[in-house]
Amino acid sequence: MTDPDILKMERFGTLNPSVLPRRIGTCLYCDSPLYDDMPELTESTDGMFCDLTCCHEHYGIGRR
């Protein structure tokens, strides 16, 4: 029989799975999954984006 701590480490990479990033949605522009630990996460009044570039592309900012 295998130790429960070893099984947790193999499955989650940590002994405390509650510290793992949580999925909180998808990017409105590129449909990438968004996690609560993403440093470039950008929120607008319409929703969330994975970074500022996707936000600008979605709204057409910077296009001529």
mmCIF file of the C-alpha atoms, coordinates in Angstrom:
data_MODEL
# 
_entry.id   MODEL 
# 
loop_
_atom_site.group_PDB 
_atom_site.id 
_atom_site.type_symbol 
_atom_site.label_atom_id 
_atom_site.label_alt_id 
_atom_site.label_comp_id 
_atom_site.label_asym_id 
_atom_site.label_entity_id 
_atom_site.label_seq_id 
_atom_site.pdbx_PDB_ins_code 
_atom_site.Cartn_x 
_atom_site.Cartn_y 
_atom_site.Cartn_z 
_atom_site.occupancy 
_atom_site.B_iso_or_equiv 
_atom_site.pdbx_formal_charge 
_atom_site.auth_seq_id 
_atom_site.auth_comp_id 
_atom_site.auth_asym_id 
_atom_site.auth_atom_id 
_atom_site.pdbx_PDB_model_num 
ATOM 1  C CA . MET A 1 1  ? 0.000   0.000  0.000   1.00 0.00 ? 1  MET A CA 1 
ATOM 2  C CA . THR A 1 2  ? 1.262   3.495  -0.855  1.00 0.00 ? 2  THR A CA 1 
ATOM 3  C CA . ASP A 1 3  ? 1.473   6.374  1.621   1.00 0.00 ? 3  ASP A CA 1 
ATOM 4  C CA . PRO A 1 4  ? -1.359  8.947  1.127   1.00 0.00 ? 4  PRO A CA 1 
ATOM 5  C CA . ASP A 1 5  ? 1.173   11.800 1.033   1.00 0.00 ? 5  ASP A CA 1 
ATOM 6  C CA . ILE A 1 6  ? 3.004   10.140 -1.858  1.00 0.00 ? 6  ILE A CA 1 
ATOM 7  C CA . LEU A 1 7  ? -0.267  9.727  -3.752  1.00 0.00 ? 7  LEU A CA 1 
ATOM 8  C CA . LYS A 1 8  ? -1.101  13.434 -3.254  1.00 0.00 ? 8  LYS A CA 1 
ATOM 9  C CA . MET A 1 9  ? 2.333   14.481 -4.472  1.00 0.00 ? 9  MET A CA 1 
ATOM 10 C CA . GLU A 1 10 ? 2.037   12.283 -7.565  1.00 0.00 ? 10 GLU A CA 1 
ATOM 11 C CA . ARG A 1 11 ? -1.419  13.588 -8.383  1.00 0.00 ? 11 ARG A CA 1 
ATOM 12 C CA . PHE A 1 12 ? -1.153  17.293 -7.491  1.00 0.00 ? 12 PHE A CA 1 
ATOM 13 C CA . GLY A 1 13 ? 2.576   18.019 -7.217  1.00 0.00 ? 13 GLY A CA 1 
ATOM 14 C CA . THR A 1 14 ? 2.002   19.313 -3.685  1.00 0.00 ? 14 THR A CA 1 
ATOM 15 C CA . LEU A 1 15 ? 0.801   17.983 -0.363  1.00 0.00 ? 15 LEU A CA 1 
ATOM 16 C CA . ASN A 1 16 ? -1.778  20.782 -0.154  1.00 0.00 ? 16 ASN A CA 1 
ATOM 17 C CA . PRO A 1 17 ? -4.000  20.791 -3.277  1.00 0.00 ? 17 PRO A CA 1 
ATOM 18 C CA . SER A 1 18 ? -5.824  23.893 -2.018  1.00 0.00 ? 18 SER A CA 1 
ATOM 19 C CA . VAL A 1 19 ? -2.798  26.032 -3.020  1.00 0.00 ? 19 VAL A CA 1 
ATOM 20 C CA . LEU A 1 20 ? -3.171  25.023 -6.673  1.00 0.00 ? 20 LEU A CA 1 
ATOM 21 C CA . PRO A 1 21 ? -4.383  27.727 -9.085  1.00 0.00 ? 21 PRO A CA 1 
ATOM 22 C CA . ARG A 1 22 ? -8.148  27.834 -9.567  1.00 0.00 ? 22 ARG A CA 1 
ATOM 23 C CA . ARG A 1 23 ? -9.673  28.198 -13.015 1.00 0.00 ? 23 ARG A CA 1 
ATOM 24 C CA . ILE A 1 24 ? -11.844 31.323 -13.022 1.00 0.00 ? 24 ILE A CA 1 
ATOM 25 C CA . GLY A 1 25 ? -12.969 31.559 -16.637 1.00 0.00 ? 25 GLY A CA 1 
ATOM 26 C CA . THR A 1 26 ? -11.801 32.006 -20.223 1.00 0.00 ? 26 THR A CA 1 
ATOM 27 C CA . CYS A 1 27 ? -10.301 34.917 -22.113 1.00 0.00 ? 27 CYS A CA 1 
ATOM 28 C CA . LEU A 1 28 ? -12.925 36.828 -24.119 1.00 0.00 ? 28 LEU A CA 1 
ATOM 29 C CA . TYR A 1 29 ? -10.538 37.208 -27.059 1.00 0.00 ? 29 TYR A CA 1 
ATOM 30 C CA . CYS A 1 30 ? -8.520  33.986 -27.405 1.00 0.00 ? 30 CYS A CA 1 
ATOM 31 C CA . ASP A 1 31 ? -10.594 31.564 -25.250 1.00 0.00 ? 31 ASP A CA 1 
ATOM 32 C CA . SER A 1 32 ? -7.546  30.538 -23.173 1.00 0.00 ? 32 SER A CA 1 
ATOM 33 C CA . PRO A 1 33 ? -8.334  29.277 -19.684 1.00 0.00 ? 33 PRO A CA 1 
ATOM 34 C CA . LEU A 1 34 ? -7.834  31.884 -16.944 1.00 0.00 ? 34 LEU A CA 1 
ATOM 35 C CA . TYR A 1 35 ? -6.475  31.015 -13.503 1.00 0.00 ? 35 TYR A CA 1 
ATOM 36 C CA . ASP A 1 36 ? -6.512  33.088 -10.329 1.00 0.00 ? 36 ASP A CA 1 
ATOM 37 C CA . ASP A 1 37 ? -2.694  33.213 -10.154 1.00 0.00 ? 37 ASP A CA 1 
ATOM 38 C CA . MET A 1 38 ? -2.077  34.699 -13.622 1.00 0.00 ? 38 MET A CA 1 
ATOM 39 C CA . PRO A 1 39 ? 0.056   37.856 -13.272 1.00 0.00 ? 39 PRO A CA 1 
ATOM 40 C CA . GLU A 1 40 ? -1.125  39.436 -16.547 1.00 0.00 ? 40 GLU A CA 1 
ATOM 41 C CA . LEU A 1 41 ? -4.866  38.854 -15.938 1.00 0.00 ? 41 LEU A CA 1 
ATOM 42 C CA . THR A 1 42 ? -6.791  41.910 -17.156 1.00 0.00 ? 42 THR A CA 1 
ATOM 43 C CA . GLU A 1 43 ? -10.395 42.674 -16.226 1.00 0.00 ? 43 GLU A CA 1 
ATOM 44 C CA . SER A 1 44 ? -12.775 45.003 -18.026 1.00 0.00 ? 44 SER A CA 1 
ATOM 45 C CA . THR A 1 45 ? -16.427 45.818 -17.586 1.00 0.00 ? 45 THR A CA 1 
ATOM 46 C CA . ASP A 1 46 ? -17.310 43.135 -20.162 1.00 0.00 ? 46 ASP A CA 1 
ATOM 47 C CA . GLY A 1 47 ? -15.152 40.314 -18.810 1.00 0.00 ? 47 GLY A CA 1 
ATOM 48 C CA . MET A 1 48 ? -11.588 39.053 -18.393 1.00 0.00 ? 48 MET A CA 1 
ATOM 49 C CA . PHE A 1 49 ? -8.593  38.672 -20.680 1.00 0.00 ? 49 PHE A CA 1 
ATOM 50 C CA . CYS A 1 50 ? -5.379  36.674 -20.294 1.00 0.00 ? 50 CYS A CA 1 
ATOM 51 C CA . ASP A 1 51 ? -3.285  39.824 -20.865 1.00 0.00 ? 51 ASP A CA 1 
ATOM 52 C CA . LEU A 1 52 ? -3.497  43.435 -21.987 1.00 0.00 ? 52 LEU A CA 1 
ATOM 53 C CA . THR A 1 53 ? -2.722  42.496 -25.617 1.00 0.00 ? 53 THR A CA 1 
ATOM 54 C CA . CYS A 1 54 ? -5.857  40.344 -25.869 1.00 0.00 ? 54 CYS A CA 1 
ATOM 55 C CA . CYS A 1 55 ? -7.856  43.144 -24.248 1.00 0.00 ? 55 CYS A CA 1 
ATOM 56 C CA . HIS A 1 56 ? -6.585  45.682 -26.796 1.00 0.00 ? 56 HIS A CA 1 
ATOM 57 C CA . GLU A 1 57 ? -7.226  43.300 -29.698 1.00 0.00 ? 57 GLU A CA 1 
ATOM 58 C CA . HIS A 1 58 ? -10.773 42.612 -28.494 1.00 0.00 ? 58 HIS A CA 1 
ATOM 59 C CA . TYR A 1 59 ? -11.641 46.320 -28.360 1.00 0.00 ? 59 TYR A CA 1 
ATOM 60 C CA . GLY A 1 60 ? -9.576  47.304 -31.413 1.00 0.00 ? 60 GLY A CA 1 
ATOM 61 C CA . ILE A 1 61 ? -7.266  49.595 -29.448 1.00 0.00 ? 61 ILE A CA 1 
ATOM 62 C CA . GLY A 1 62 ? -4.136  50.561 -31.367 1.00 0.00 ? 62 GLY A CA 1 
ATOM 63 C CA . ARG A 1 63 ? -5.455  49.597 -34.804 1.00 0.00 ? 63 ARG A CA 1 
ATOM 64 C CA . ARG A 1 64 ? -5.427  52.114 -37.623 1.00 0.00 ? 64 ARG A CA 1 
# 
